[in-house]
Amino acid sequence: MKTTKTNQILLVLALLITSCINKSEVSDSTQSAKYIVSESTESRGLPFSDAVIYDNIIYLSGKIGTTNENKLAEGGIGPETKQALTRIKETLEANGSSMDNVIKCTCMLADMGEWAAMNEIYTTFFPKNKPARSAFGASGLARGARVEIECMAYVND
């Protein structure tokens, strides 16, 4: 009888210790997110991060086709798509990833009639690995942009 109670107490203690270890692991993982905010985003007081890295996945905020002078690329959907994807590429490479590591993209277009023109440029950025993708029309994009693209990619170890 005494051995059974001792075993029960030991079992309860083991469960409590395991529970504490698991809670510790969960709270540690929530601290692994890295928030990336560019000088441009910070100086303009924008209410988002350019990207967040969590568990070796980088989540990029939507990028529109702005130039280094913070103006939309001239010429419509083609040049804007190229500039948005160039900005995505720069952000990925600056944070240990690349276009080859992109696993998912979401493309928002001001006019779905421009889908084919956007796709012509988009495909040149993914000659090897084609990420999963969604595309949809939006009734309006920031700053009158024709396209906004966001993506997720894995970060190299």
C-alpha positions, 0 to 999 in steps of 0.5 A: 500500500505504501509503495502505491502511494509513493508511486502515485506521488512520484507520478504527480511530481513527474507530471508537474515537472513536465508541465513546467518544462513544456510551459518554459519551452512555449514562452521561450518560443514566443520570444524568438520573433525578430521584428525588422523595421527599416529606417524608411518605415521608422522615419515615416512612423508607419504602423507595421514592420517590414518583416518578421522572422519567426522559427526560420520563416520570414514574413514580409509585409506587402511591398508596392513598387516604390523607388529609392526616392519613395515614388511609384515606379513609372510606367504602370503594372510592369515596372511596379511589379519589377520594383516591388519584387526587387524590394522583396528580394533586397529584404530577403537577402538582407535577412538570410533568405532569397527568392529561391526560398520563397514558399508563398506569395500573395499578389493584390492588383488594382485591376485583375485585367492586368494579371497577365502583365504582372505575371510576365514580370513576376515569373522572371523572379522565380525561374527555379522554385515557383512558390504557392501564390494567391492573386486577387483584385483590390478596390484600391491600394496604398498610394494608388499603386497597381500591385502590392505583393507580400511573401513568406520564405524560409531563412537559411541556417 
